């Protein structure tokens, strides 16, 4: 029987943690549509989940090839939403990380930071523009500022993560 849960995340790391907690309880995600997760029951701890912001549209040939390659390593793409992919792998196969090198991790965090920065910046621009027009637009302006304020700390945390990974990489390269 399918179980639906509604949840919104801005931070993909927290979303991954939540999905893995759900999997530990025996609830395995099978689909995702904006804020709505559909789970099926299974053995507790059967899967480990990871999320990735893909380098292109899921329907593009390059991304389809990438998803097929992931399948060759026993990694299943459960679902995609916009450019996000929901991956899982059997926990019995051992630890599961999508990226094994610093450069790929940095590249992924840059993509996520760019997305958050773009959405946050666009909302700030819209908020500033709407603030001067009419009373209704003033309400829209507050929404834009709220979204900007919500995204900014997460954006900064990803920039810090990129900096940490680069420092760590420099230590290994010596």
mmCIF file of the C-alpha atoms, coordinates in Angstrom:
data_MODEL
# 
_entry.id   MODEL 
# 
loop_
_atom_site.group_PDB 
_atom_site.id 
_atom_site.type_symbol 
_atom_site.label_atom_id 
_atom_site.label_alt_id 
_atom_site.label_comp_id 
_atom_site.label_asym_id 
_atom_site.label_entity_id 
_atom_site.label_seq_id 
_atom_site.pdbx_PDB_ins_code 
_atom_site.Cartn_x 
_atom_site.Cartn_y 
_atom_site.Cartn_z 
_atom_site.occupancy 
_atom_site.B_iso_or_equiv 
_atom_site.pdbx_formal_charge 
_atom_site.auth_seq_id 
_atom_site.auth_comp_id 
_atom_site.auth_asym_id 
_atom_site.auth_atom_id 
_atom_site.pdbx_PDB_model_num 
ATOM 1   C CA . UNK A 1 1   ? 0.000  0.000  0.000   1.00 0.00 ? 1   UNK A CA 1 
ATOM 2   C CA . UNK A 1 2   ? 1.357  3.425  -0.960  1.00 0.00 ? 2   UNK A CA 1 
ATOM 3   C CA . UNK A 1 3   ? 1.886  5.974  1.802   1.00 0.00 ? 3   UNK A CA 1 
ATOM 4   C CA . UNK A 1 4   ? 1.996  9.665  0.929   1.00 0.00 ? 4   UNK A CA 1 
ATOM 5   C CA . UNK A 1 5   ? 3.775  12.297 3.001   1.00 0.00 ? 5   UNK A CA 1 
ATOM 6   C CA . UNK A 1 6   ? 4.001  16.020 2.342   1.00 0.00 ? 6   UNK A CA 1 
ATOM 7   C CA . UNK A 1 7   ? 7.249  17.798 3.109   1.00 0.00 ? 7   UNK A CA 1 
ATOM 8   C CA . UNK A 1 8   ? 9.176  20.716 1.590   1.00 0.00 ? 8   UNK A CA 1 
ATOM 9   C CA . UNK A 1 9   ? 12.957 20.934 1.706   1.00 0.00 ? 9   UNK A CA 1 
ATOM 10  C CA . UNK A 1 10  ? 15.350 23.580 0.493   1.00 0.00 ? 10  UNK A CA 1 
ATOM 11  C CA . UNK A 1 11  ? 18.445 21.801 1.816   1.00 0.00 ? 11  UNK A CA 1 
ATOM 12  C CA . UNK A 1 12  ? 19.060 18.591 -0.148  1.00 0.00 ? 12  UNK A CA 1 
ATOM 13  C CA . UNK A 1 13  ? 21.295 17.176 2.615   1.00 0.00 ? 13  UNK A CA 1 
ATOM 14  C CA . UNK A 1 14  ? 18.450 17.382 5.141   1.00 0.00 ? 14  UNK A CA 1 
ATOM 15  C CA . UNK A 1 15  ? 16.113 15.821 2.585   1.00 0.00 ? 15  UNK A CA 1 
ATOM 16  C CA . UNK A 1 16  ? 18.555 12.924 2.138   1.00 0.00 ? 16  UNK A CA 1 
ATOM 17  C CA . UNK A 1 17  ? 18.758 12.465 5.916   1.00 0.00 ? 17  UNK A CA 1 
ATOM 18  C CA . UNK A 1 18  ? 14.964 12.385 6.174   1.00 0.00 ? 18  UNK A CA 1 
ATOM 19  C CA . UNK A 1 19  ? 14.636 9.870  3.319   1.00 0.00 ? 19  UNK A CA 1 
ATOM 20  C CA . UNK A 1 20  ? 17.224 7.627  4.981   1.00 0.00 ? 20  UNK A CA 1 
ATOM 21  C CA . UNK A 1 21  ? 15.397 7.872  8.334   1.00 0.00 ? 21  UNK A CA 1 
ATOM 22  C CA . UNK A 1 22  ? 12.192 6.876  6.566   1.00 0.00 ? 22  UNK A CA 1 
ATOM 23  C CA . UNK A 1 23  ? 14.024 3.950  4.910   1.00 0.00 ? 23  UNK A CA 1 
ATOM 24  C CA . UNK A 1 24  ? 15.341 2.885  8.329   1.00 0.00 ? 24  UNK A CA 1 
ATOM 25  C CA . UNK A 1 25  ? 11.677 2.652  9.404   1.00 0.00 ? 25  UNK A CA 1 
ATOM 26  C CA . UNK A 1 26  ? 10.841 0.535  6.359   1.00 0.00 ? 26  UNK A CA 1 
ATOM 27  C CA . UNK A 1 27  ? 9.356  3.286  4.189   1.00 0.00 ? 27  UNK A CA 1 
ATOM 28  C CA . UNK A 1 28  ? 11.027 3.435  0.777   1.00 0.00 ? 28  UNK A CA 1 
ATOM 29  C CA . UNK A 1 29  ? 10.335 6.387  -1.493  1.00 0.00 ? 29  UNK A CA 1 
ATOM 30  C CA . UNK A 1 30  ? 9.009  5.382  -4.912  1.00 0.00 ? 30  UNK A CA 1 
ATOM 31  C CA . UNK A 1 31  ? 8.012  8.761  -6.353  1.00 0.00 ? 31  UNK A CA 1 
ATOM 32  C CA . UNK A 1 32  ? 8.212  12.486 -5.751  1.00 0.00 ? 32  UNK A CA 1 
ATOM 33  C CA . UNK A 1 33  ? 6.195  15.420 -7.042  1.00 0.00 ? 33  UNK A CA 1 
ATOM 34  C CA . UNK A 1 34  ? 6.668  18.920 -5.571  1.00 0.00 ? 34  UNK A CA 1 
ATOM 35  C CA . UNK A 1 35  ? 6.523  18.298 -1.821  1.00 0.00 ? 35  UNK A CA 1 
ATOM 36  C CA . UNK A 1 36  ? 4.680  14.969 -2.056  1.00 0.00 ? 36  UNK A CA 1 
ATOM 37  C CA . UNK A 1 37  ? 6.627  11.800 -1.378  1.00 0.00 ? 37  UNK A CA 1 
ATOM 38  C CA . UNK A 1 38  ? 5.089  8.408  -2.078  1.00 0.00 ? 38  UNK A CA 1 
ATOM 39  C CA . UNK A 1 39  ? 6.494  5.513  -0.079  1.00 0.00 ? 39  UNK A CA 1 
ATOM 40  C CA . UNK A 1 40  ? 6.050  1.772  -0.118  1.00 0.00 ? 40  UNK A CA 1 
ATOM 41  C CA . UNK A 1 41  ? 6.655  -0.450 2.866   1.00 0.00 ? 41  UNK A CA 1 
ATOM 42  C CA . UNK A 1 42  ? 9.669  -2.733 2.861   1.00 0.00 ? 42  UNK A CA 1 
ATOM 43  C CA . UNK A 1 43  ? 12.257 -4.182 5.192   1.00 0.00 ? 43  UNK A CA 1 
ATOM 44  C CA . UNK A 1 44  ? 13.680 -1.498 7.524   1.00 0.00 ? 44  UNK A CA 1 
ATOM 45  C CA . UNK A 1 45  ? 17.060 -0.227 6.347   1.00 0.00 ? 45  UNK A CA 1 
ATOM 46  C CA . UNK A 1 46  ? 16.876 -1.948 2.963   1.00 0.00 ? 46  UNK A CA 1 
ATOM 47  C CA . UNK A 1 47  ? 18.068 1.095  0.991   1.00 0.00 ? 47  UNK A CA 1 
ATOM 48  C CA . UNK A 1 48  ? 20.380 4.083  1.262   1.00 0.00 ? 48  UNK A CA 1 
ATOM 49  C CA . UNK A 1 49  ? 19.161 7.195  -0.574  1.00 0.00 ? 49  UNK A CA 1 
ATOM 50  C CA . UNK A 1 50  ? 21.109 9.982  -2.238  1.00 0.00 ? 50  UNK A CA 1 
ATOM 51  C CA . UNK A 1 51  ? 19.972 13.059 -4.169  1.00 0.00 ? 51  UNK A CA 1 
ATOM 52  C CA . UNK A 1 52  ? 21.747 14.723 -7.042  1.00 0.00 ? 52  UNK A CA 1 
ATOM 53  C CA . UNK A 1 53  ? 21.151 17.891 -9.004  1.00 0.00 ? 53  UNK A CA 1 
ATOM 54  C CA . UNK A 1 54  ? 21.830 16.600 -12.502 1.00 0.00 ? 54  UNK A CA 1 
ATOM 55  C CA . UNK A 1 55  ? 23.907 18.493 -15.065 1.00 0.00 ? 55  UNK A CA 1 
ATOM 56  C CA . UNK A 1 56  ? 20.989 18.618 -17.491 1.00 0.00 ? 56  UNK A CA 1 
ATOM 57  C CA . UNK A 1 57  ? 17.397 17.653 -18.136 1.00 0.00 ? 57  UNK A CA 1 
ATOM 58  C CA . UNK A 1 58  ? 16.576 14.042 -17.157 1.00 0.00 ? 58  UNK A CA 1 
ATOM 59  C CA . UNK A 1 59  ? 15.278 13.406 -20.693 1.00 0.00 ? 59  UNK A CA 1 
ATOM 60  C CA . UNK A 1 60  ? 18.511 14.495 -22.389 1.00 0.00 ? 60  UNK A CA 1 
ATOM 61  C CA . UNK A 1 61  ? 20.641 11.786 -23.953 1.00 0.00 ? 61  UNK A CA 1 
ATOM 62  C CA . UNK A 1 62  ? 23.654 12.649 -21.786 1.00 0.00 ? 62  UNK A CA 1 
ATOM 63  C CA . UNK A 1 63  ? 21.667 12.346 -18.547 1.00 0.00 ? 63  UNK A CA 1 
ATOM 64  C CA . UNK A 1 64  ? 19.893 9.157  -19.677 1.00 0.00 ? 64  UNK A CA 1 
ATOM 65  C CA . UNK A 1 65  ? 23.310 7.607  -20.383 1.00 0.00 ? 65  UNK A CA 1 
ATOM 66  C CA . UNK A 1 66  ? 24.476 8.715  -16.944 1.00 0.00 ? 66  UNK A CA 1 
ATOM 67  C CA . UNK A 1 67  ? 21.422 7.159  -15.271 1.00 0.00 ? 67  UNK A CA 1 
ATOM 68  C CA . UNK A 1 68  ? 22.015 3.898  -17.161 1.00 0.00 ? 68  UNK A CA 1 
ATOM 69  C CA . UNK A 1 69  ? 25.646 3.913  -16.020 1.00 0.00 ? 69  UNK A CA 1 
ATOM 70  C CA . UNK A 1 70  ? 24.509 4.387  -12.421 1.00 0.00 ? 70  UNK A CA 1 
ATOM 71  C CA . UNK A 1 71  ? 22.281 1.326  -12.885 1.00 0.00 ? 71  UNK A CA 1 
ATOM 72  C CA . UNK A 1 72  ? 25.333 -0.685 -13.933 1.00 0.00 ? 72  UNK A CA 1 
ATOM 73  C CA . UNK A 1 73  ? 26.722 -0.022 -10.434 1.00 0.00 ? 73  UNK A CA 1 
ATOM 74  C CA . UNK A 1 74  ? 23.569 -1.242 -8.703  1.00 0.00 ? 74  UNK A CA 1 
ATOM 75  C CA . UNK A 1 75  ? 22.259 2.287  -8.165  1.00 0.00 ? 75  UNK A CA 1 
ATOM 76  C CA . UNK A 1 76  ? 18.591 2.733  -8.995  1.00 0.00 ? 76  UNK A CA 1 
ATOM 77  C CA . UNK A 1 77  ? 17.140 6.067  -10.062 1.00 0.00 ? 77  UNK A CA 1 
ATOM 78  C CA . UNK A 1 78  ? 13.812 5.993  -8.241  1.00 0.00 ? 78  UNK A CA 1 
ATOM 79  C CA . UNK A 1 79  ? 12.465 9.227  -9.701  1.00 0.00 ? 79  UNK A CA 1 
ATOM 80  C CA . UNK A 1 80  ? 13.459 12.581 -11.149 1.00 0.00 ? 80  UNK A CA 1 
ATOM 81  C CA . UNK A 1 81  ? 11.856 15.948 -10.530 1.00 0.00 ? 81  UNK A CA 1 
ATOM 82  C CA . UNK A 1 82  ? 13.020 18.883 -12.617 1.00 0.00 ? 82  UNK A CA 1 
ATOM 83  C CA . UNK A 1 83  ? 16.781 18.281 -12.622 1.00 0.00 ? 83  UNK A CA 1 
ATOM 84  C CA . UNK A 1 84  ? 16.882 16.414 -9.309  1.00 0.00 ? 84  UNK A CA 1 
ATOM 85  C CA . UNK A 1 85  ? 17.432 12.656 -9.253  1.00 0.00 ? 85  UNK A CA 1 
ATOM 86  C CA . UNK A 1 86  ? 16.459 10.397 -6.360  1.00 0.00 ? 86  UNK A CA 1 
ATOM 87  C CA . UNK A 1 87  ? 18.880 7.471  -6.184  1.00 0.00 ? 87  UNK A CA 1 
ATOM 88  C CA . UNK A 1 88  ? 18.915 4.428  -3.963  1.00 0.00 ? 88  UNK A CA 1 
ATOM 89  C CA . UNK A 1 89  ? 21.157 1.445  -3.450  1.00 0.00 ? 89  UNK A CA 1 
ATOM 90  C CA . UNK A 1 90  ? 20.773 -1.686 -1.351  1.00 0.00 ? 90  UNK A CA 1 
ATOM 91  C CA . UNK A 1 91  ? 22.273 -1.084 2.093   1.00 0.00 ? 91  UNK A CA 1 
ATOM 92  C CA . UNK A 1 92  ? 23.734 -4.600 2.025   1.00 0.00 ? 92  UNK A CA 1 
ATOM 93  C CA . UNK A 1 93  ? 26.035 -3.430 -0.806  1.00 0.00 ? 93  UNK A CA 1 
ATOM 94  C CA . UNK A 1 94  ? 27.872 -1.163 1.652   1.00 0.00 ? 94  UNK A CA 1 
ATOM 95  C CA . UNK A 1 95  ? 28.254 2.615  1.891   1.00 0.00 ? 95  UNK A CA 1 
ATOM 96  C CA . UNK A 1 96  ? 26.743 4.672  -0.906  1.00 0.00 ? 96  UNK A CA 1 
ATOM 97  C CA . UNK A 1 97  ? 28.137 8.003  -2.037  1.00 0.00 ? 97  UNK A CA 1 
ATOM 98  C CA . UNK A 1 98  ? 27.514 9.395  -5.493  1.00 0.00 ? 98  UNK A CA 1 
ATOM 99  C CA . UNK A 1 99  ? 30.801 11.304 -5.601  1.00 0.00 ? 99  UNK A CA 1 
ATOM 100 C CA . UNK A 1 100 ? 34.087 9.705  -4.638  1.00 0.00 ? 100 UNK A CA 1 
ATOM 101 C CA . UNK A 1 101 ? 36.389 12.623 -5.504  1.00 0.00 ? 101 UNK A CA 1 
ATOM 102 C CA . UNK A 1 102 ? 36.617 16.212 -4.308  1.00 0.00 ? 102 UNK A CA 1 
ATOM 103 C CA . UNK A 1 103 ? 36.258 17.779 -7.740  1.00 0.00 ? 103 UNK A CA 1 
ATOM 104 C CA . UNK A 1 104 ? 32.901 16.078 -8.406  1.00 0.00 ? 104 UNK A CA 1 
ATOM 105 C CA . UNK A 1 105 ? 31.610 16.988 -4.929  1.00 0.00 ? 105 UNK A CA 1 
ATOM 106 C CA . UNK A 1 106 ? 32.644 20.614 -5.422  1.00 0.00 ? 106 UNK A CA 1 
ATOM 107 C CA . UNK A 1 107 ? 31.001 20.648 -8.856  1.00 0.00 ? 107 UNK A CA 1 
ATOM 108 C CA . UNK A 1 108 ? 27.743 19.323 -7.387  1.00 0.00 ? 108 UNK A CA 1 
ATOM 109 C CA . UNK A 1 109 ? 27.705 21.848 -4.543  1.00 0.00 ? 109 UNK A CA 1 
ATOM 110 C CA . UNK A 1 110 ? 28.405 24.621 -7.062  1.00 0.00 ? 110 UNK A CA 1 
ATOM 111 C CA . UNK A 1 111 ? 25.385 23.546 -9.136  1.00 0.00 ? 111 UNK A CA 1 
ATOM 112 C CA . UNK A 1 112 ? 23.158 23.518 -6.040  1.00 0.00 ? 112 UNK A CA 1 
ATOM 113 C CA . UNK A 1 113 ? 24.530 26.868 -4.797  1.00 0.00 ? 113 UNK A CA 1 
ATOM 114 C CA . UNK A 1 114 ? 24.008 28.390 -8.250  1.00 0.00 ? 114 UNK A CA 1 
ATOM 115 C CA . UNK A 1 115 ? 20.390 27.187 -8.290  1.00 0.00 ? 115 UNK A CA 1 
ATOM 116 C CA . UNK A 1 116 ? 19.690 28.589 -4.810  1.00 0.00 ? 116 UNK A CA 1 
ATOM 117 C CA . UNK A 1 117 ? 21.516 31.832 -5.588  1.00 0.00 ? 117 UNK A CA 1 
ATOM 118 C CA . UNK A 1 118 ? 19.561 32.293 -8.806  1.00 0.00 ? 118 UNK A CA 1 
ATOM 119 C CA . UNK A 1 119 ? 16.175 31.629 -7.193  1.00 0.00 ? 119 UNK A CA 1 
ATOM 120 C CA . UNK A 1 120 ? 17.019 33.731 -4.123  1.00 0.00 ? 120 UNK A CA 1 
ATOM 121 C CA . UNK A 1 121 ? 18.427 36.583 -6.222  1.00 0.00 ? 121 UNK A CA 1 
ATOM 122 C CA . UNK A 1 122 ? 15.432 36.575 -8.569  1.00 0.00 ? 122 UNK A CA 1 
ATOM 123 C CA . UNK A 1 123 ? 13.093 36.779 -5.580  1.00 0.00 ? 123 UNK A CA 1 
ATOM 124 C CA . UNK A 1 124 ? 15.083 39.671 -4.117  1.00 0.00 ? 124 UNK A CA 1 
ATOM 125 C CA . UNK A 1 125 ? 14.884 41.527 -7.441  1.00 0.00 ? 125 UNK A CA 1 
ATOM 126 C CA . UNK A 1 126 ? 11.132 40.907 -7.716  1.00 0.00 ? 126 UNK A CA 1 
ATOM 127 C CA . UNK A 1 127 ? 10.635 41.949 -4.087  1.00 0.00 ? 127 UNK A CA 1 
ATOM 128 C CA . UNK A 1 128 ? 12.495 45.228 -4.590  1.00 0.00 ? 128 UNK A CA 1 
ATOM 129 C CA . UNK A 1 129 ? 10.617 45.934 -7.825  1.00 0.00 ? 129 UNK A CA 1 
ATOM 130 C CA . UNK A 1 130 ? 7.190  45.141 -6.322  1.00 0.00 ? 130 UNK A CA 1 
ATOM 131 C CA . UNK A 1 131 ? 7.812  47.163 -3.154  1.00 0.00 ? 131 UNK A CA 1 
ATOM 132 C CA . UNK A 1 132 ? 7.236  50.447 -4.984  1.00 0.00 ? 132 UNK A CA 1 
ATOM 133 C CA . UNK A 1 133 ? 4.181  49.662 -7.108  1.00 0.00 ? 133 UNK A CA 1 
ATOM 134 C CA . UNK A 1 134 ? 0.873  49.024 -5.315  1.00 0.00 ? 134 UNK A CA 1 
ATOM 135 C CA . UNK A 1 135 ? -0.409 47.643 -2.035  1.00 0.00 ? 135 UNK A CA 1 
ATOM 136 C CA . UNK A 1 136 ? -1.046 44.205 -3.573  1.00 0.00 ? 136 UNK A CA 1 
ATOM 137 C CA . UNK A 1 137 ? 2.457  44.203 -4.987  1.00 0.00 ? 137 UNK A CA 1 
ATOM 138 C CA . UNK A 1 138 ? 3.722  45.123 -1.525  1.00 0.00 ? 138 UNK A CA 1 
ATOM 139 C CA . UNK A 1 139 ? 2.366  41.780 -0.269  1.00 0.00 ? 139 UNK A CA 1 
ATOM 140 C CA . UNK A 1 140 ? 4.135  40.011 -3.131  1.00 0.00 ? 140 UNK A CA 1 
ATOM 141 C CA . UNK A 1 141 ? 7.245  41.909 -2.153  1.00 0.00 ? 141 UNK A CA 1 
ATOM 142 C CA . UNK A 1 142 ? 7.102  40.420 1.364   1.00 0.00 ? 142 UNK A CA 1 
ATOM 143 C CA . UNK A 1 143 ? 6.814  36.933 -0.133  1.00 0.00 ? 143 UNK A CA 1 
ATOM 144 C CA . UNK A 1 144 ? 9.862  37.596 -2.312  1.00 0.00 ? 144 UNK A CA 1 
ATOM 145 C CA . UNK A 1 145 ? 11.878 38.897 0.646   1.00 0.00 ? 145 UNK A CA 1 
ATOM 146 C CA . UNK A 1 146 ? 10.814 35.883 2.713   1.00 0.00 ? 146 UNK A CA 1 
ATOM 147 C CA . UNK A 1 147 ? 11.991 33.455 0.029   1.00 0.00 ? 147 UNK A CA 1 
ATOM 148 C CA . UNK A 1 148 ? 15.270 35.362 -0.309  1.00 0.00 ? 148 UNK A CA 1 
ATOM 149 C CA . UNK A 1 149 ? 15.817 35.258 3.470   1.00 0.00 ? 149 UNK A CA 1 
ATOM 150 C CA . UNK A 1 150 ? 14.941 31.545 3.535   1.00 0.00 ? 150 UNK A CA 1 
ATOM 151 C CA . UNK A 1 151 ? 17.398 30.638 0.773   1.00 0.00 ? 151 UNK A CA 1 
ATOM 152 C CA . UNK A 1 152 ? 20.337 32.840 1.835   1.00 0.00 ? 152 UNK A CA 1 
ATOM 153 C CA . UNK A 1 153 ? 21.639 30.820 4.848   1.00 0.00 ? 153 UNK A CA 1 
ATOM 154 C CA . UNK A 1 154 ? 21.496 27.579 2.876   1.00 0.00 ? 154 UNK A CA 1 
ATOM 155 C CA . UNK A 1 155 ? 23.234 29.224 -0.081  1.00 0.00 ? 155 UNK A CA 1 
ATOM 156 C CA . UNK A 1 156 ? 25.979 30.455 2.268   1.00 0.00 ? 156 UNK A CA 1 
ATOM 157 C CA . UNK A 1 157 ? 26.314 27.003 3.857   1.00 0.00 ? 157 UNK A CA 1 
ATOM 158 C CA . UNK A 1 158 ? 26.910 25.479 0.411   1.00 0.00 ? 158 UNK A CA 1 
ATOM 159 C CA . UNK A 1 159 ? 29.540 28.126 -0.385  1.00 0.00 ? 159 UNK A CA 1 
ATOM 160 C CA . UNK A 1 160 ? 31.273 27.229 2.902   1.00 0.00 ? 160 UNK A CA 1 
ATOM 161 C CA . UNK A 1 161 ? 31.063 23.531 2.036   1.00 0.00 ? 161 UNK A CA 1 
ATOM 162 C CA . UNK A 1 162 ? 32.709 24.246 -1.327  1.00 0.00 ? 162 UNK A CA 1 
ATOM 163 C CA . UNK A 1 163 ? 35.492 26.160 0.452   1.00 0.00 ? 163 UNK A CA 1 
ATOM 164 C CA . UNK A 1 164 ? 35.991 23.292 2.957   1.00 0.00 ? 164 UNK A CA 1 
ATOM 165 C CA . UNK A 1 165 ? 36.148 20.697 0.179   1.00 0.00 ? 165 UNK A CA 1 
ATOM 166 C CA . UNK A 1 166 ? 38.702 22.764 -1.730  1.00 0.00 ? 166 UNK A CA 1 
ATOM 167 C CA . UNK A 1 167 ? 40.846 23.079 1.429   1.00 0.00 ? 167 UNK A CA 1 
ATOM 168 C CA . UNK A 1 168 ? 40.575 19.349 2.012   1.00 0.00 ? 168 UNK A CA 1 
ATOM 169 C CA . UNK A 1 169 ? 41.513 18.676 -1.610  1.00 0.00 ? 169 UNK A CA 1 
ATOM 170 C CA . UNK A 1 170 ? 44.565 20.944 -1.279  1.00 0.00 ? 170 UNK A CA 1 
ATOM 171 C CA . UNK A 1 171 ? 45.733 18.869 1.713   1.00 0.00 ? 171 UNK A CA 1 
ATOM 172 C CA . UNK A 1 172 ? 45.466 15.637 -0.267  1.00 0.00 ? 172 UNK A CA 1 
ATOM 173 C CA . UNK A 1 173 ? 47.155 17.127 -3.328  1.00 0.00 ? 173 UNK A CA 1 
ATOM 174 C CA . UNK A 1 174 ? 50.312 18.028 -1.352  1.00 0.00 ? 174 UNK A CA 1 
# 
